[in-house]
Structure formats: C-alpha cells, structure tokens
C-alpha cells in the first residue's frame, strides 16, 4: 500500500485520478511523515479510540489514524475524492468514509452511534477559510469531546491560545478557552504541503474541560458581550457594548458594572480575562432585569 505521507506517492495518486486542487474547499495535502506522526502522538490516539476526522482529502492522515485507532469516521465534502479514498484506504477495515458537509451533520448522533455516547477524539487538517465555524460547531453542539487536534493557519492557532493583553487575544481566544485548554504542539512550514499554502500552519491540541472553567448565569449573553467587545477593537469596552444595538445597554449600565469590578471606564476588551467577562455578564444581566 502506498503511504501518502511520502511526496512521490501523493503525486502518483494525484496523477492517477487526475485530481485538481479545489480552491473552494481549501485543499492542501500533507506530504511530511514526521508531521503526521506528531499529530497522532499529540492526539494520543490508541487502539481504544474512535476518531472523527474532518476533511480527509486523499486519505493521507486517515491512513495513520487507521493504523493507530480502533475505528475512524472520515467526513469528506468533495464527492470527487470519494473514489480516491476508496482506493487509498482499501486495506483498512476500521474506517467509514462519508461524503457530507460536516457542518450539516448531527455530531451528537455520531458519538452515540460510533462510541456509545462516550467522549470522542477529533482530528483534522482544516481548510483555513472554515476553521472557526467547524471548531465552534464542535464545541457548541455539546457533543461529548475528549480532544480536538487540528492543523490550522499558524496565526489562528496563536489566537486560540493567546492571553489577555496580547494583540492576538480576541473573541476566538475566549470562546476556545471556555471549552478547552489550547496548546500549540507543532509549527508546520508551507513546504510540508502540496500545493504549498502562502502562510505557515500549526497543529493545536484542544483538550476539552470536563467542566467549564468559569460559571455564568447566561452563557449566550456572555458571548454576545465578548463579540461586541472585540467588534470595534480600538474602542473602549464601554463604547463597544453601548454601540451594539442588540445588547440594549446604556453607558450608565456599563459604567456601574465596571466600577463594581474595580475597572476604569477606559478599559478595552482585550484586557479582560474569561473570568472577568463572566462576572461582567452577570452584573449587566442584573442591570437589564431591574
């Protein structure tokens, strides 16, 4: 069987099936066995694991997952790649390939069907244009998750694990860190892909919290505050919240809440931690309900 982490084998498959890279699907295929092995190690894949792979492409990482996991479900949106996957994964009995749009699937049902409702591991080499929607769908769907190990644009990986006060810190950092502990486990240069992307990539492991690290009375409201705080990044937190019509907050509401937290009215959203946003959400919720 041709191991697809070896560049020549990937080239042979691409020629055999006359595959043209689909820009709309953000296709970049990995051609570095060391990176593939790092991903498997980082995701801590064992023979007890069911793994959901999003975007298997021609099956490069899928082969490695099949070698190490109990069972793999690979979800591929591009119907032209389904016959290719039938070929490159033909020797494995522990893989199912589905031609679907991952964002339209019932992931909770997948966890139930393939893993008895127990926490699953997700591994993916994600197209840059759809990284955030896929990761947020995984978290917000409340599917039982153990970890999500993904290859993403380096800049996005840095945003996911960044801390308050840094220029990378934003709504994505807070959303990811509410659900998981984020750690970049490998940086991956463009020459590890075919075709070469214009930017560097990184593998980030998101180890899901058993319990959310902060308590809030209204999770949705807290995230609306967070989004409003970063929508106009150069403005103060107060102005960002007051200018968001959907929140219906007055300047006085926000000022009172910030005072109670010992924060100045000039503070910017990028200075607040997840815990502070949770507290601010609860204080402002009280103001609105009065």
KEPAKE-817258 format. One line per field, with one value per atom (N, C-alpha, C): residue number from 1; z, x, y. Coordinates in steps of 0.1 Angstrom, whole numbers. Layout:
n	(NUM;...)
pz	(Z;...)
px	(X;...)
py	(Y;...)
//
This chain:
n	(1;1;1;2;2;2;3;3;3;4;4;4;5;5;5;6;6;6;7;7;7;8;8;8;9;9;9;10;10;10;11;11;11;12;12;12;13;13;13;14;14;14;15;15;15;16;16;16;17;17;17;18;18;18;19;19;19;20;20;20;21;21;21;22;22;22;23;23;23;24;24;24;25;25;25;26;26;26;27;27;27;28;28;28;29;29;29;30;30;30;31;31;31;32;32;32;33;33;33;34;34;34;35;35;35;36;36;36;37;37;37;38;38;38;39;39;39;40;40;40;41;41;41;42;42;42;43;43;43;44;44;44;45;45;45;46;46;46;47;47;47;48;48;48;49;49;49;50;50;50;51;51;51;52;52;52;53;53;53;54;54;54;55;55;55;56;56;56;57;57;57;58;58;58;59;59;59;60;60;60;61;61;61;62;62;62;63;63;63;64;64;64;65;65;65;66;66;66;67;67;67;68;68;68;69;69;69;70;70;70;71;71;71;72;72;72;73;73;73;74;74;74;75;75;75;76;76;76;77;77;77;78;78;78;79;79;79;80;80;80;81;81;81;82;82;82;83;83;83;84;84;84;85;85;85;86;86;86;87;87;87;88;88;88;89;89;89;90;90;90;91;91;91;92;92;92;93;93;93;94;94;94;95;95;95;96;96;96;97;97;97;98;98;98;99;99;99;100;100;100;101;101;101;102;102;102;103;103;103;104;104;104;105;105;105;106;106;106;107;107;107;108;108;108;109;109;109;110;110;110;111;111;111;112;112;112;113;113;113;114;114;114;115;115;115;116;116;116;117;117;117;118;118;118;119;119;119;120;120;120;121;121;121;122;122;122;123;123;123;124;124;124;125;125;125;126;126;126;127;127;127;128;128;128;129;129;129;130;130;130;131;131;131;132;132;132;133;133;133;134;134;134;135;135;135;136;136;136;137;137;137;138;138;138;139;139;139;140;140;140;141;141;141;142;142;142;143;143;143;144;144;144;145;145;145;146;146;146;147;147;147;148;148;148;149;149;149;150;150;150;151;151;151;152;152;152;153;153;153;154;154;154;155;155;155;156;156;156;157;157;157;158;158;158;159;159;159;160;160;160;161;161;161;162;162;162;163;163;163;164;164;164;165;165;165;166;166;166;167;167;167;168;168;168;169;169;169;170;170;170;171;171;171;172;172;172;173;173;173;174;174;174;175;175;175;176;176;176;177;177;177;178;178;178;179;179;179;180;180;180;181;181;181;182;182;182;183;183;183;184;184;184;185;185;185;186;186;186;187;187;187;188;188;188;189;189;189;190;190;190;191;191;191;192;192;192;193;193;193;194;194;194;195;195;195;196;196;196;197;197;197;198;198;198;199;199;199;200;200;200;201;201;201;202;202;202;203;203;203;204;204;204;205;205;205;206;206;206;207;207;207;208;208;208;209;209;209;210;210;210;211;211;211;212;212;212;213;213;213;214;214;214;215;215;215;216;216;216;217;217;217;218;218;218;219;219;219;220;220;220;221;221;221;222;222;222;223;223;223;224;224;224;225;225;225;226;226;226;227;227;227;228;228;228;229;229;229;230;230;230;231;231;231;232;232;232;233;233;233;234;234;234;235;235;235;236;236;236;237;237;237;238;238;238;239;239;239;240;240;240;241;241;241;242;242;242;243;243;243;244;244;244;245;245;245;246;246;246;247;247;247;248;248;248;249;249;249;250;250;250;251;251;251;252;252;252;253;253;253;254;254;254;255;255;255;256;256;256;257;257;257;258;258;258;259;259;259;260;260;260;261;261;261;262;262;262;263;263;263;264;264;264;265;265;265;266;266;266;267;267;267;268;268;268;269;269;269;270;270;270;271;271;271;272;272;272;273;273;273;274;274;274;275;275;275;276;276;276;277;277;277;278;278;278;279;279;279;280;280;280;281;281;281;282;282;282;283;283;283;284;284;284;285;285;285;286;286;286;287;287;287;288;288;288;289;289;289;290;290;290)
pz	(0;0;0;-8;-9;3;11;22;17;19;13;19;31;37;29;20;12;-1;-4;-15;-28;-32;-45;-46;-35;-35;-37;-31;-32;-46;-52;-67;-76;-73;-81;-80;-68;-66;-74;-72;-79;-94;-99;-114;-118;-110;-113;-115;-106;-106;-112;-118;-124;-115;-102;-92;-94;-94;-95;-81;-75;-62;-62;-53;-53;-43;-49;-41;-31;-36;-28;-15;-16;-4;4;0;7;8;-3;-3;-3;7;8;14;7;12;19;31;39;32;31;25;34;47;56;67;66;76;90;93;106;113;104;109;112;103;105;118;121;133;145;144;155;159;148;150;158;154;160;175;178;191;200;194;201;204;195;198;207;210;219;214;201;195;200;205;209;203;204;199;205;216;223;216;208;204;191;191;179;176;163;159;147;149;138;131;118;110;100;101;92;80;68;56;54;52;49;36;27;14;6;4;-3;6;19;29;36;35;40;55;62;77;81;73;76;77;68;69;83;88;101;112;111;121;121;110;109;115;114;120;135;140;155;163;156;163;162;170;169;157;155;144;140;127;122;113;115;106;99;86;78;70;73;66;56;43;32;23;22;14;-1;-6;-20;-26;-33;-38;-48;-55;-64;-57;-44;-36;-30;-31;-25;-32;-45;-52;-48;-47;-43;-29;-20;-6;-6;-15;-16;-20;-27;-32;-21;-16;-6;7;10;24;22;10;7;17;22;31;45;48;62;64;74;77;88;94;106;102;89;85;77;80;72;66;53;47;43;47;44;36;25;16;21;31;36;40;42;47;62;69;83;91;87;94;94;85;85;91;98;104;118;123;137;144;150;156;169;176;189;185;174;169;165;159;155;168;178;191;197;196;201;193;180;171;171;171;169;183;193;205;218;216;227;236;229;236;245;245;252;245;252;246;234;223;211;209;200;196;182;179;166;161;149;143;129;125;112;107;94;87;81;88;84;74;64;55;62;59;67;67;56;55;64;69;76;90;94;107;119;120;132;133;121;122;126;121;125;139;144;159;168;164;173;172;160;159;168;168;177;192;196;210;213;205;208;206;199;197;209;219;231;229;218;216;227;232;242;235;239;233;243;239;247;243;230;225;210;205;191;187;179;174;159;157;143;138;125;117;112;116;112;108;102;100;113;112;124;132;125;131;139;134;141;153;152;164;175;171;181;188;180;186;196;193;201;215;216;229;235;229;235;247;255;268;268;278;278;277;270;268;256;249;237;225;214;202;195;198;192;199;212;221;215;215;210;213;206;208;207;196;194;206;211;223;234;237;249;246;234;231;232;226;227;241;249;262;272;269;277;276;265;263;265;263;262;266;269;271;258;253;240;241;233;232;218;213;200;202;195;197;185;174;163;153;149;138;125;114;102;90;84;73;60;51;39;30;31;22;26;37;41;35;26;19;4;-3;-17;-20;-27;-31;-18;-20;-8;-5;7;11;12;12;13;28;37;51;59;71;79;86;90;97;111;119;133;136;144;150;164;167;180;186;199;206;216;215;224;233;245;255;262;260;265;280;286;300;304;315;320;325;331;335;330;326;321;332;329;340;347;341;348;348;358;359;355;347;343;343;347;347;333;323;309;300;295;286;273;267;254;256;267;269;271;278;280;266;257;245;235;237;230;234;247;253;247;247;242;227;219;205;203;211;210;214;224;229;219;210;200;186;184;171;167;177;174;183;180;188;194;186;191;200;201;211;225;234;248;249;259;261;263;270;273;260;251;238;229;230;222;226;239;244;241;244;242;227;218;204;198;205;200;203;192;193;199;196;201;216;223;237;245;240;247;260;260;273;272;284;284;290;287;292;308;314;329;334;326;330;330;319;318;328;330;340;354;358;371;373;362;363;364;356;356;369;375;388;399;398;408;407;395;392;395;398;400;388;376;363;359;352;347;335;333;321;308;308;296;292;300;298;284;278;265;267;258;260;260;253;253;266;276;290;299;295;304;302;313;313;311;309;307;320;332;345;346;341;342;333;321;312;318;325;331;342;350;361;355;344;338;332;326;320;331;343;353;359;360;366;356;343;333;331;333;332;343;355;366;363;357;354;344;334;324;330;339;345;355;361;371;365)
px	(8;0;9;5;13;10;21;19;19;8;7;14;20;29;42;45;57;53;60;55;53;62;60;48;44;32;19;20;9;8;19;20;14;17;12;-3;-9;-23;-30;-24;-30;-30;-19;-19;-29;-29;-38;-52;-57;-71;-73;-62;-63;-69;-64;-70;-65;-75;-71;-76;-67;-70;-82;-91;-103;-101;-99;-97;-108;-121;-132;-133;-126;-125;-112;-104;-91;-82;-80;-73;-58;-51;-37;-33;-27;-24;-10;-10;2;12;24;34;47;44;56;52;59;56;59;69;72;61;55;43;31;29;18;19;32;34;32;37;35;20;12;-3;-9;-5;-10;-6;7;12;5;3;-3;-18;-24;-38;-40;-28;-28;-38;-37;-46;-42;-51;-48;-58;-56;-65;-79;-80;-94;-102;-96;-103;-111;-122;-130;-125;-122;-117;-126;-131;-138;-128;-126;-117;-125;-122;-129;-120;-125;-117;-105;-107;-95;-88;-94;-87;-85;-73;-70;-67;-68;-66;-52;-44;-31;-30;-37;-37;-46;-57;-66;-58;-48;-40;-34;-28;-21;-31;-43;-54;-58;-60;-65;-55;-42;-31;-31;-36;-35;-48;-59;-72;-80;-91;-100;-109;-114;-123;-122;-124;-123;-135;-141;-151;-145;-144;-138;-149;-150;-161;-155;-158;-152;-163;-162;-173;-171;-159;-157;-160;-171;-175;-165;-157;-146;-136;-134;-124;-128;-141;-146;-141;-140;-134;-119;-112;-98;-96;-105;-104;-107;-116;-119;-106;-98;-85;-74;-72;-61;-63;-76;-79;-84;-82;-88;-84;-72;-66;-72;-79;-83;-98;-100;-114;-121;-113;-118;-121;-124;-127;-140;-148;-160;-158;-161;-160;-174;-177;-190;-188;-195;-194;-205;-201;-211;-204;-213;-208;-208;-197;-196;-205;-207;-215;-230;-234;-248;-251;-240;-242;-246;-253;-256;-245;-236;-224;-227;-237;-241;-245;-252;-257;-245;-235;-223;-216;-214;-208;-216;-229;-238;-236;-236;-236;-223;-212;-199;-191;-195;-187;-196;-208;-217;-220;-219;-221;-209;-198;-186;-179;-170;-163;-154;-154;-147;-135;-126;-114;-116;-113;-115;-101;-98;-85;-88;-81;-84;-73;-72;-63;-73;-76;-88;-85;-94;-92;-92;-84;-83;-96;-103;-115;-126;-126;-137;-133;-121;-116;-125;-128;-135;-149;-157;-170;-170;-160;-160;-157;-147;-143;-155;-161;-172;-184;-187;-197;-195;-182;-179;-182;-178;-180;-194;-201;-214;-225;-222;-231;-233;-224;-224;-221;-215;-211;-201;-201;-191;-177;-168;-155;-144;-134;-122;-111;-109;-99;-102;-97;-97;-83;-77;-63;-64;-60;-62;-50;-49;-39;-46;-41;-48;-37;-42;-32;-26;-12;-5;-10;-14;-20;-33;-41;-53;-50;-40;-36;-31;-24;-18;-30;-40;-52;-59;-60;-67;-61;-47;-41;-36;-39;-34;-40;-33;-38;-42;-49;-53;-41;-44;-34;-24;-26;-17;-26;-18;-26;-34;-30;-37;-50;-51;-62;-75;-86;-98;-110;-121;-133;-130;-122;-119;-111;-101;-93;-103;-112;-121;-131;-136;-145;-138;-126;-119;-115;-110;-106;-117;-129;-141;-144;-141;-144;-132;-120;-108;-95;-85;-72;-64;-59;-53;-38;-32;-17;-12;-4;3;13;12;22;32;30;39;37;48;47;50;43;44;46;58;61;53;52;44;50;63;68;64;56;51;38;33;20;22;11;10;-4;-7;2;6;17;22;12;8;0;9;3;11;15;10;12;17;23;26;14;16;5;10;1;4;-6;-1;-10;-13;-26;-30;-39;-36;-44;-54;-66;-76;-81;-77;-81;-93;-104;-117;-118;-124;-126;-137;-136;-147;-158;-154;-163;-158;-167;-163;-155;-144;-136;-142;-153;-160;-175;-181;-196;-202;-213;-220;-235;-243;-258;-263;-257;-262;-250;-247;-236;-237;-249;-251;-249;-254;-253;-238;-230;-216;-209;-212;-205;-210;-222;-226;-218;-215;-207;-193;-188;-174;-173;-183;-182;-183;-192;-194;-181;-174;-162;-151;-151;-140;-144;-157;-161;-155;-153;-146;-134;-124;-112;-106;-106;-99;-107;-120;-128;-127;-131;-131;-142;-141;-151;-165;-165;-178;-185;-177;-183;-187;-179;-182;-196;-198;-210;-222;-221;-232;-235;-226;-228;-235;-235;-241;-256;-264;-278;-285;-280;-286;-286;-276;-275;-284;-288;-296;-290;-278;-271;-269;-270;-267;-253;-248;-235;-234;-245;-246;-246;-253;-253;-238;-231;-218;-208;-210;-201;-202;-215;-218;-211;-213;-208;-192;-186;-171;-166;-174;-170;-170;-181;-182;-171;-165;-154;-140;-141;-128;-121;-128;-122;-125;-115;-118;-127;-134;-144;-136;-123;-115;-109;-112;-106;-111;-102;-105;-108;-116;-120;-108;-97;-86;-79;-82;-76;-83;-96;-104;-101;-101;-99;-113;-114;-126;-134;-128;-135;-141;-134;-139;-151;-150;-162;-174;-172;-183;-189;-181;-186;-193;-187;-194;-207;-208;-221;-231;-228;-238;-242;-233;-236;-245;-242;-250;-264;-264;-277;-287;-281;-289;-294;-285;-289;-301;-300;-311;-324;-323;-335;-342;-335;-341;-352)
py	(-12;0;12;22;35;44;47;56;70;77;90;101;99;109;111;102;103;110;121;130;123;114;108;100;93;85;94;106;116;120;123;128;117;104;93;92;94;93;105;116;128;127;121;118;107;97;85;90;98;103;116;122;135;145;146;155;169;178;192;198;206;211;220;218;226;238;250;261;264;261;264;256;244;236;237;247;250;238;230;218;219;215;214;201;192;178;177;171;170;160;163;154;153;151;150;140;129;118;122;130;135;143;151;160;150;141;132;124;119;112;121;133;143;145;146;147;136;124;111;111;115;115;126;138;149;145;139;135;123;116;105;94;90;81;66;59;45;35;23;12;12;20;21;32;40;52;51;58;62;76;78;91;97;109;116;125;122;130;139;152;161;165;163;166;157;144;135;138;145;147;134;131;118;107;110;99;98;109;109;106;115;113;102;99;88;75;73;60;59;70;70;68;74;72;57;51;37;28;31;23;23;34;37;36;38;39;26;25;13;15;27;30;45;47;61;64;75;80;93;92;103;110;123;131;140;137;145;152;165;172;171;168;168;154;153;140;134;142;137;129;131;124;111;108;96;83;82;71;70;81;81;75;79;74;59;54;40;32;39;32;33;45;47;41;38;32;18;12;-1;-12;-11;-21;-21;-10;-9;-12;-21;-25;-16;-7;1;15;18;32;32;43;46;60;61;74;79;92;98;110;111;123;133;142;151;164;174;187;186;186;183;193;205;215;212;202;199;185;179;166;167;156;155;148;156;151;143;147;140;126;125;112;103;109;102;96;104;100;88;89;79;66;67;55;48;56;50;48;55;55;53;49;47;59;71;84;88;81;84;95;103;114;109;116;112;121;117;125;129;142;147;151;147;151;157;167;173;182;182;192;202;213;221;232;233;245;258;267;279;287;287;296;291;279;274;269;272;267;270;283;288;282;282;276;262;254;240;238;245;243;248;259;263;254;248;238;226;222;210;214;225;229;232;240;244;234;223;212;204;206;198;183;180;166;163;150;146;146;154;155;153;145;144;154;155;164;167;178;182;186;178;181;185;197;202;210;209;217;229;241;253;263;275;286;290;292;295;307;317;329;326;317;313;305;296;288;297;307;316;324;327;334;325;313;303;302;303;300;313;325;338;342;350;355;370;375;389;398;409;420;418;407;405;409;411;416;405;392;381;378;382;379;385;377;382;372;374;366;351;347;333;327;335;330;326;336;334;322;321;310;297;295;282;279;289;286;284;288;285;269;263;249;240;245;236;243;235;241;239;251;251;251;242;242;239;248;245;234;224;212;211;218;218;229;235;245;238;241;234;243;243;253;249;259;256;245;242;231;217;216;203;199;208;206;207;201;201;205;216;227;234;242;250;261;263;275;287;299;311;314;307;310;297;300;288;282;270;263;259;254;249;238;228;218;223;224;228;217;214;204;211;209;215;203;203;193;198;192;197;196;207;208;198;192;183;193;204;214;228;237;250;257;264;270;282;287;298;295;301;299;313;312;324;320;330;328;327;332;332;332;320;318;325;325;332;347;353;367;370;362;365;365;356;355;367;372;384;396;397;407;406;394;392;397;392;396;411;417;432;439;434;440;440;430;429;434;437;441;454;463;476;476;469;466;479;490;502;510;507;514;508;516;511;500;492;482;488;499;506;510;516;521;509;499;487;481;480;474;483;496;506;507;506;507;495;484;472;472;475;477;465;453;441;439;446;444;453;465;474;479;482;486;501;508;522;524;536;540;538;542;541;527;518;503;498;501;495;502;515;522;516;514;508;494;486;472;473;481;482;487;497;502;491;483;472;462;461;452;459;471;479;482;483;485;500;507;520;520;531;531;531;534;534;520;510;497;492;484;478;463;457;443;434;437;428;427;435;434;425;421;413;398;391;376;370;357;350;351;350;351;365;376;389;391;385;386;379;368;361;369;376;384;397;403;414;410;399;394;393;387;385;399;408;421;429;428;436;429;416;409;414;416;422;435;444;457;457;448;448;443;433;427;437;446;455;463)
//
